[in-house]
């Protein structure tokens, strides 16, 4: 049984949004919900009542309509709020005044601050500029941009007129940008002159001619002078952001309401095995999903200060920006999270009095390995919640947070995906935190664990599924005739049941453990092993900085191959190999022990920091990687491509 690390006091519980919401549910429907499990059961058994009450509790601005949930015998055709209308941007720009709405830090120490009044002016003048440009609802605005305040305000301006926003981070090369944006044919491109990462300035303007050549539909290119880089070329479509918005600053803007399922975002899959899928998400669905997760699961209140380390190419950017709808202040950062010897984000959290601190499992592991102990060097008196996502969070990282970061905090490991711009499993602010476990299923998400035959299993590992329609189900894939690719992606494995592709286990506490992606599940001797089970043990080995594990087809079976990137000053001796194998064996099973351990110069990752196991698996088996643009360090792939494992 996993160790209890934290539980909220009764006083803290009564202050949570979740507690207040439960009281309202009981009063409105005459129920006697006493705990989270009761509320979750109510949410999946009575979706219409649950979401109607949530809409009211969150104070959504719009026309709600009478029909809340229109069920269909086909999962993907069920509808929420089919008669409702709203404006996504209006709901994010609800606060006003001179309090800080967005605070920005750069890795070089630059700090910028904008009030609620200022961001509303910035967003709506951009919206008016788009209207004058002739953009209509449904037209696309693409952004090639770092995580700066203008990314958020331009997105809200785009949403205000019903246009569709799509962004990627500026570390993509020309081919990577075109793989994404050429599919959606944007009319406007927003970019900065450059960006800063790891102490080095990079130019976006150098890549702009090639990008524009591949995007013939672009009518206007809006440049944000972030790094003050001078352009070496001129295109008549180019205009500075200030020149684009200044004529419209004093104009009155009237929000138009759009249908609940009006397109808001196009996000992209990682695209490591081909062109990225273009996933279309709806405004009302994203708004309600994020309000639920922020307020009920993460206990974000008006006036809180919310931070998540992300780029504009990761769904966590879209997730974080929605916190404005709760009246929270966004704290943004762009650059290397390990700047200032790994202390930059810790300094940010302390200085800005962050109440919600979101990072990745890899970041926690990195500062742990670096020997940082924030509990001794930084005070976080207002920090209530630390969230982690991107990959499974190891038990050792749970211990690290409570022993070396802050002991009175809700550690919410969360897991979902770009497919839903949200979470299937995440935090519960009124429940305990157990080592190595995600606390709870998402409200309104009827998830289950299935075996390969489609049977629900109470114990053991299996496939993460969702058995009923959920709020932030994507609308469709862009340019997917008859929804063929969409239906194949999510409903092919289990008919009419959403198959997410995570390998998951239910715990005795009602929580969950993610064991990695099921498409990278190892299968030695016919026994399924999640890659995260091995990573959790390897992370305990001091000499290992990072690792990657795959299954190699070998002699009519599968054998486990482990690649390790070692800390400086260490070599992969026979003694170290034995130490790694022993650590894995004593905490898992003999089948988990790798047949081969190989020293690697680096571990390939996507630009959002996720390990690319599939790419390495394909290279080891002689397959070509069709798309390396989504990989942050593609130069290392040649090591795996030319490796011969005997």
N, C-alpha and C positions, 0 to 999 in steps of 0.2 A: 504494500500500500504506500503510495507516494506521501511525502511529508507535507503537513499543513504549514504553510509559510506566512499566511496573513489572513485575517478576516476583519471586516469592518465592525466598528462599534455600533451599538444601537442608536447612538446619537448621530453618527455619520449616515447610517441607513435612512433615518427619517429626513435627512436633508437632500437625499437624492431625488432626481427627476423620476426615476423608476418607481420609488415609493409613492410619490405624489400621483403619478399616473395610475398606479394600481388602486389607490383610494378612489379615484374618479371612475374607474371601470366598475368597481363594486357598487358605488352609488348609482351609476347610470343603469346598470344591468341587473342589479340585485344579486350579484355573485358574492362568493365568500373566498376570494383568492387570497391566499396567505403567504405565498412564496413565489420565487421565480418559476419553478416547475409548473405551478398552477397557472401562472400568467402565460407561459409558453403554450400550454395545452389549450387555453382559451384562444390564443392568437391563431393557432392553426386549425382549430375546430370551428371558429366563428370569424373567418377572415373579414367579412363585411363589417361586423360590429367592431372588431379590433381596429381596422384601418380608419373607420369613421371616427372613432374616439381619438385615435392618434392624430388625425387631421385637425380636429378641434383643439386638442391639447397643445399641438405645436403652433397653433395660430396661423395656419397657412392662409396666405392672401390669394383669393380667387373665388370662383363660383364652383361650389362643391357638387352640385347636382344631387338628384334623389337616389340614383342607383349607384351603389358603392362597389359591388363585385358582381360581374357577369361571368358565370362559370360556363365552360365549354367542356365537352367530352374529350377535346384535344388540349393537352397541357398548354401548348404555345399559343392557343387562340383565346384563352381566358383573359378577361379585362378587369382592371381596377379603375374606378371612377370614370366610366365610359362617357358620362355627360359633363364632366368637370372641365373647366378652363382655368388657366393661370398663366402668369409670366414668371419664369424662373428667376430672371435678373431682379425683378421687383421684390421677390422674396429674399434675395440675398442683400439687397440694398435697403432693407427695412429700417435699419438704425440710422440715426442722424446725430449731428453735433460735433463737438471738437475733441471728443475722446479718440484715442488711437484705434484705427480699424485695421491697418496693416503696418507691421514693422518689418524691415528688411535688413539682414546682415549679409555681407560678403566675406569671403575668407580672408581678405586683406584688411578687415577691420572697419570697412565702410558701414554706416548705419543710416537708414532712411526711415521716415515715419510719415504716415498719411492718416488724416482723420476720416471719420465716416462721411462727413460733408464733402471732403476732397475726393474720395474714391467714387462717390456718387456722381460728382461733376465729371470726373475723368471717364467713367463708364458711359454716361449718357451723351457726352460730347462725341465720343467715339461712335456710339450708336447712331447719332444724327449724321455723322460723317459717312457712315456706311449707307444710310438711307439716301443721302445726296449722291453717293456713288452709284445708286440704282440697285443695291442689293435687296432681295426679296426674301420672305420667309422660306427656309429650306435651302437657300444658297449656302455655300461653304466658305468659311474663313479658316485658313491654315496658319499655324504659328510655329516658327522654327526659333525657339526662344528659351533662354534660361529662366530659372524660377525667381523672377523679379515681380514687383508689384504690378507693373503694366501688363503682365501675362494675365493676372486676375481681372484687372479692370477692362482689358480688351475682350476677354471672354464674356464678361457680364454685358458689355456693350453689344456683342454679337448676339447673345441670347435675348437681349431686350427687344430686338427687332424680329426674333424668330429665326435668325440664321443659325447655322450649325457650326460649332467650333471643333477643331481638331488640332492637336499640338504634338510636337516631338522635341526632344532635347537637342541642343546645338552641337553635341559631340557626334552626331550622325554625319557621315559623309554624303556626298551628292547622291550616290546610288541609293543609300538608305532612305534619304528624304523622298526621292522619287518613287521608290517602292511603295511608300505610304501615300503621299499626297497625289501622285498622278492618277491613282485609282478613284479619287473622290472629286477631282476637277474643281479646285477652289477658284473663286473669283478674286479673293484678296489674300495676300501673303503678308504676315507680320513677322518681323525678325529684328534682332539687334545687330549692331555692327560687329560685335564679338562677345566673348565671355572669358572668365578667369577660372582656371582650375589648376590646383597644385602649384600655385605660384607663377604660372605661365599664362600669358594672354594669347587667345586664339581668335582668329578673324573669321566671321561668317561671310563678310563681303567677298572674300576670295572665292567662296563656293557659290555665290549668288548667281553669276552668269550661267553656270551649268544647271543650277536648279531651275532658273527661269526658262531656259531652253527646253527643259522637260515638262514645263507646266504652261502650255500655251493658253489655258483658260484664264490665267491671272491678269486682271485688269489694273490692279493697283498693288504696289509694294510699299509697305509702311515700315520705315526704319526707326528704331529706337536707339539713340546714341548712348549706349551703355558704357562702352570702353573708350569712346572718343577716337575711334579709328577712322582715318580718312579713306573714302572710297576711291579706288583706282580706276573705276569705270562709271559710266552714267547710263541709265535707262530712263526714258521719259515717264515710265510708270512709277518711278520711285518718288517718295515724299516722306519727309520727316514727320514723326507722330505729332509733334506740336503744331506743325503747319496743317496737318489733317484735321485736328480737333479744335484748334483755336477759333475758327469762324463759328463754331457751334456751342461755345461754352455758355453763353447767356440764353440759349434757346430753351424754351419750355419743351419737355418731353412727356408725352402721354403714353403710358404703358398699354399695349394691346395684349389681351389674353388669348392664348392659343390652346388647342385641345391638350388634354392631359398627356396623351401619347405623341405629342409633337416632338420631332427629333431635336435633340440638344447637342449631343456629343457623337463624334466618331472616334473610337479608340482602336488600337491595333494590337494584334497578337504579336508575340516575340519575333516570329518570322525566321527562326533559325533553320527551318527545313524547307523554306520556300517563301513566296511573297506573303507578307502579313495579311491576316484576315482583317477586314474593316468592320468593326462591330458598332452598330448604331444603337444609341441609348436615348430614352425618352425623358423629357424634362420633368414631368410630374412624378414619374417612377423614381428617378434619381433623387429628386428633392425629398420625397417621403422616406425613401430608404436611408438617406443620409441623416435626416432629422431623427429617425428612429435610432440609428446606430450612435450618433453623437450624443443625443440627450438621454436615451434610455439605457444604452449599454456602456457608454463612456462618461456619462454624467457631466456633460459639458453644459454650462450655464451661461447666460448673458453676462458679459464682463470677464469671462475667463480668457486666458491667453493660450492659444492652441498652436503647437508646433508639430510638424511632421517632416522629417528629412526625406526629400523626394526631388525628382526632376519633373519637368513638364511632359516627359514621355512615359510616365508611370501613372497608373490609376490613382495612386495615393495623392497626387496633386489635385485631381478632380474631387477626391474625397475631402481633402483638407479645406479647399476653398468654400465648400458648402457650410462650414462652421459659421460663416458670416450670417447665415439665416437664423442662427440662434442668438446673434448679437455678440458673439465672441470676437476677440482680436486675433488676427492671423499673424504669426511670427514666421517669417520666411527666411530661408538661407540658401545661398547658391555658392558652390565651390566644393572643395574637398572636405568631407566630414572629419578627416583626420589631420587637418591643419592645426598649427600650434601644438605639435606633438600630441595630437589627439584630444586636445582640451577645448577646441573652438566651440563645439556644441554644448559642452558643459558650462562654459562661460556665458554663452547665449542664454541657456536655461536659467542660470542664476541671475544675470543682469536684468533679463526681461521678466522675471518672476513668472515663468511659464507654469501653468497649472496642468497642462496635458502635454506630455513629451513623447513624441512618436519617432521611433528609429527602427532599424532592421536588426534581425538576429545576427547578421554578420558584423554589424557595428558593435553590438554588445560583446561579441566574441573578440573583436579586434582590440577594444580598450581593456578588456580583461587580460588578454595575452600581453598587452603593453604594460601591465602592472598598475594601471590607474585605479585610484581608490577615491572616487568623488565624495564619499561620506566623510573623508578626512580633509578635503580641500575645498569643497563647495557646499554652500547651504542652499536648500531648496524648500523653504518653509511653506510655500503655497502649492507645491507640486503634489497633486493627488493621484494622478494616473500616468503610468508609463506603458506605452503600447509598443508591440513588436510584431513585425510581419516580414514578408519576403521569402522566408524559409522557416522550417520548424525551429523552435527555440529549445535548446537543450536544457536538461535539468541543472547542469553546472551554471548555465547563464541565469537561471532562476535564482540559484544560490548567490551568484555574484551580485545581482540586483539588490537582494535583501541584506547581504552582509557588507557590501562595498559601495553601494550607491545610495539607497535610502530604505530604511526598514519599515516605515509607515506609508506604504503606497500600494495602490492596486496595480499589479503587473498583469496587463491584458495582452496575452498572445492572441493574435487574430489571424484568420485565414479566409480568403475568398478568391477574388480574381478580377482581371480585366473584363471577363465575361459578364459580371454583374456589378462592377464598380462598387463593390461592397463585400460583405462577409457572410459566410454560412455559419461559422463558429467564431465566437469572440468573447468579450468581457461581460461580467455581471457585477455591477458595483455594490450589490447587496449580498454577494456570496463570497465564500472563501477562495483563496488561491492555493492550489496544491502544486508542488514541485513537478515541473515537466508537463502540466496539463493546461489546455485551453479551457476556460471556465464553463462555457455554455453554448447552446445553439442559438442562432439568431431568432428573435421574435418574428413570428410570421413565416418562418422557414421550417417546413416539415422535413427535416433531414433524417437520413437513416444510413445504416451500414449494411451493404449487400455482399453476399458471396457471388462467385462467378455465375451461378445459376439464377441469380435474382432473388434469393431468399434473404429476408432480414435476419441479421445475426446480432445477438445481445453481447456476446463475448468474442474476442478475437478481432483480427484485422480484416478489412474488406474495403469495398468501394464506397466513396461518399456519393450519395444520391439525394435528390430532393423530390419528394413524392407528390407535392402539390404546387401549383403556380405560386411564384413569389413576386414581390413588388418590383424589383429591379431587373427582372428578366429582360434581356436585350430585345429590341424590336425585330432586328434582322441583321444579316450581313449585307453590306453595300454591294450592289450589282450581283445579287445571288438569285438567279432566275428560279422561281417556284420554291424558294427557300430550301433548295436541295442540300447545299453545303451546311446551312444552319441546322437543319434537322439531322443530318448525318453526324454533326459535331457533338450534339448533346443527347439525342434520343435514339441512336442506332443500337447502343448496347442493351438498354432496357426500354422497351417500347412505352412511350408516353410518360416516362419518368426521366427527369434530368440527371444525367450521368456527368459528374464534374471532373473526374480524372484524378482525384486525390485518394491516396491509400490511407485509411483512417481507422482508429480504434476508439470505442466507447470505454470510459472508465467507470469504476464503481461509484464515483462521486457525481456522476452525471455530466462530467466534462469529456474532453476528447484529446487524443494525441494524433497528430499528423505524421505519417511515416514517409512522406515524400510523394511525388507524382506517381500514379500507378503505371504510366507508360514508361517509367524508368525502374519499375520494380524488378528486383533480381529474382531469379528462379533456379537456383542450383539444386539439382536432384528433385525438381518438381515442387520445392518448398518456396513460397513467396516471401521475400524479404524486402522491406522498405529501406531505401538508401539512407534515410535519416537515422535509422537504428544504428547503422555503422558510424555515421558522422558524429553521433552523440558520444561515442566511445573514443573516437580518434581525437576529438576536441580536448579530451582530458590529458592527452600526451603533450607535455610541455614543449618538446622539440618541434612539433608539427604546427605550422602556421595555418594552413588550409589543406583540404583534401577533396578528392573526387573519386567516386566509385561507380563502376559499370559492371555489367555482366557480359563476359566474352563467350561466344559460342566455341566450344572446345570438346572434341571427341564425343560427339552426340549428346553433349550436356551443356551446361552453362557454368563457367567458373567466375569467381569474384576477383576483379582486378581493382586494386586501390592505388591511386596516384596521390602523392603527398608533396606539398611545397613546404620545405623546412625553414625554420627560423635561421637567421644569419649565424654562421659559426658552427652549424651542425651538419653532419653527413649521414647518409642512410647506411649505417653499418648493420652487420648481422645482428648485433645486440639490440639496436633500435627496432629493427624489423620484428625481432622476437618480443620486444616490449609492447609494440603496437598489437601484435597478434594476441598476446596474452590479455591485454586490456579488453579487446573485443570479445575474446572467448569467455572470460570470467563474468562478463556482464550481459552476454547474449547467449548464443549457442555455437557449437563448432561449425555449423553451416555458414555462419556469418563471417568466419575468419577468411580473409582473402587468400587466394592461391598465390597471387603475386602482389608485391608491394614495389612500386616504381617511383623514383624521385623525379619530379617534374619541375621545370623552370617556373611555371606559373599555372594557375587554374583558370581556364577560360570562363568568362561570365558575360551575361547580357549587360546592356547599358543600364539596366535597373538593378544590377548587382546579383542576379540569380545565376547559379552554376549551370553551365550548359552540358548536362550529362548526355543528352541525346546526340549532340554534335560530336562529342568524343566517342560515343558508342559507334556512330556511323563511320567515323574516320578509322577506328580500330578494325572495323569490318570491311574496309576498302571502299566505302561509299564516299562520294563527293558531297561537300557542303555547298548547297546552291546559293545560300545567302549568308555572307559573313558580316553584312553591314550592321546587324543588330548586336554583334559581339563587341564588347568594349576593348578587348585585347586580341584581335584576330591574328596577330603575328605569332602567337604561341601555338596556333593550330598546326603549324608545320611540324612541330615536335611530335604530336600525336599521329599525324598523317604518315610520317616516315618511320614510326616506331614498329619494330618487329618483336612480338612477345612470343617466346618459345616455351 
